[in-house]
Amino acid sequence: YPIMRGDLATAIRASESVPGLFSPVWIDGHLLIDGGVSDPVPVDVARRLGADTVIAVDVLVRPEEVRLGGVTLPDLRERFLGITKAIA
């Protein structure tokens, strides 16, 4: 959900909302978290907003290779999304 208008501070707060660290933020009836949790390289959003050419770089390592206490990043992402949906 691209934030196209409104209070900048609230938009920044939503952008840094990582479940487990910072609570989600309600904007225009949408419960928002950091977009990187669900879509780290949002090429589709850029295209929907009218971009003809999109140059994107995903600088993260393969998520399945990163382990935090025996849990992979995709596992954490699923947990974060589950928490966010449960709160909604």
C-alpha positions as CSV (number, residue, x, y, z in Angstrom):
1,Y,0.0,0.0,0.0
2,P,1.8,3.1,-1.2
3,I,1.3,6.2,1.0
4,M,0.7,9.0,-1.4
5,R,-0.5,11.7,1.0
6,G,-0.9,12.6,4.7
7,D,1.4,13.2,7.6
8,L,5.1,12.5,6.9
9,A,5.9,11.5,10.5
10,T,3.1,8.9,10.5
11,A,4.3,7.5,7.1
12,I,7.8,7.2,8.5
13,R,6.4,5.5,11.6
14,A,4.6,3.0,9.5
15,S,7.7,2.4,7.4
16,E,9.7,1.4,10.5
17,S,7.0,-0.8,12.0
18,V,8.6,-4.2,12.2
19,P,6.4,-6.7,14.1
20,G,7.9,-7.6,17.4
21,L,9.9,-4.3,17.5
22,F,7.4,-1.5,16.7
23,S,3.7,-1.8,16.5
24,P,1.8,-1.4,13.2
25,V,0.2,1.9,12.2
26,W,-3.3,2.5,10.9
27,I,-3.4,4.8,7.9
28,D,-6.6,5.3,5.8
29,G,-8.1,2.1,7.1
30,H,-5.0,0.0,6.4
31,L,-2.9,-1.6,9.2
32,L,0.7,-1.0,7.9
33,I,4.1,-2.4,8.7
34,D,7.5,-2.0,7.1
35,G,7.0,-2.9,3.4
36,G,10.3,-4.9,3.4
37,V,8.7,-7.5,5.6
38,S,6.3,-8.5,2.8
39,D,7.8,-7.1,-0.3
40,P,11.5,-6.1,-0.1
41,V,11.8,-5.0,-3.7
42,P,8.4,-3.6,-4.7
43,V,8.9,-3.4,-8.5
44,D,5.2,-4.1,-9.0
45,V,4.2,-1.0,-7.0
46,A,6.6,1.2,-9.1
47,R,4.9,-0.1,-12.3
48,R,1.4,0.4,-10.9
49,L,2.4,4.0,-10.1
50,G,3.4,4.6,-13.8
51,A,7.1,3.7,-14.0
52,D,8.0,2.5,-17.5
53,T,11.5,1.3,-16.5
54,V,12.4,0.1,-13.0
55,I,15.9,-0.6,-11.9
56,A,16.1,-2.5,-8.6
57,V,18.7,-4.2,-6.5
58,D,18.0,-6.7,-3.8
59,V,21.1,-6.4,-1.6
60,L,20.0,-9.1,0.9
61,V,21.5,-12.5,1.0
62,R,19.2,-15.4,0.2
63,P,16.7,-15.3,3.1
64,E,16.7,-19.1,3.5
65,E,20.5,-18.9,4.2
66,V,20.2,-16.5,7.2
67,R,19.4,-18.2,10.5
68,L,18.6,-16.3,13.7
69,G,18.5,-18.7,16.6
70,G,17.8,-21.6,14.2
71,V,14.9,-19.7,12.5
72,T,15.2,-18.6,8.9
73,L,14.2,-15.1,7.6
74,P,11.2,-16.5,5.7
75,D,10.0,-18.2,8.9
76,L,10.3,-14.9,10.7
77,R,8.5,-13.1,7.9
78,E,5.6,-15.5,8.2
79,R,5.5,-15.1,12.0
80,F,5.5,-11.2,11.6
81,L,2.7,-11.3,9.1
82,G,0.7,-13.7,11.3
83,I,1.1,-11.4,14.3
84,T,0.1,-8.4,12.2
85,K,-3.0,-10.2,10.9
86,A,-3.9,-11.3,14.4
87,I,-3.7,-7.7,15.7
88,A,-5.9,-6.5,12.8
